[in-house]
Amino acid sequence: MNKVIYSALIATCMLFLGCKEDKVQNVIKFGTSADYPPFEYYDSGKIEGFDIELARLVAKELGKEAIFEDMQFTSILAALQSGSIDAAISTITITQERKQSFDFSESYHKENLAVVYLKEQPIIEKSQLSEKKIACQLGTIMEIWLKKNVPAATVIAVDNNNQAIESLKAGHAEGVFIDGVQAKAFSANNPGLAYQIIAQADEGYGIAVKKESPLLNDINTALKSLADKGELQKLKQKWFKDN
């Protein structure tokens, strides 16, 4: 091959690889489970929600772009561990158990815990959960809370809250344990359902990263900056103004 052509090809490849590397460095890939409005969900084919907008603001604070990979909630932390995503944001509650394997940002939101029920079969206090079939999303703080605080309940853990609500409507469950924002949304969209706040989560939601990830300090710095500028509060007012 002509040396001039060969050198040109090498230069082109190096330029391409350099551009690709710069693009990767300027992106934060977040794992999420887009079946949890108003935190993360699809709207007209695009992922939207409080968590999604927060991730975009965090990335912007760091001079980067946020991109998202949608997956089952139970797969998110495994994807983080394998390195296929850089961070995870999907109403992930910060727990001591999870902190053994992952690092978490400072909490950005703490949610009420509620039960959704059929209007003709109300559940208005914690004691009424006992010895009932209660559906919740697999791997969430709701599942952990139920098993810890209401051991006599039969916990039906499913992949997402849409399935949990359907199990309630079909009579397979007597209640759905869920966060307050979700409870209100599902009750509003299903005339036969109502909800009651039962407790408040002890821990808040955080952005998860791998252990010892340098991204942790950057994310915490960005969250503090957003809070100091009032952007975090504006975001909460936008998405949770009725709560």
Secondary structure, DSSP 8 states (H G I E B T S, - for coil): --HHHHHHHHHHHHHHHHHHHHHHHTEEEEEE---BTTTBEEETTEEESHHHHHHHHHHHHTT-EEEEEE--GGGHHHHHHHTSSSEE-SS-B--HHHHTTEEE----B--EEEEEEETTS---SGGGGTTSEEEEETTSHHHHHHHHH-TTSEEEEESSHHHHHHHHHTTS-SEEEEEHHHHHHHHHH-TTEEEEEEEE-SS-B--EEETT-THHHHHHHHHHHHHHTTHHHHHHHHHHTT-
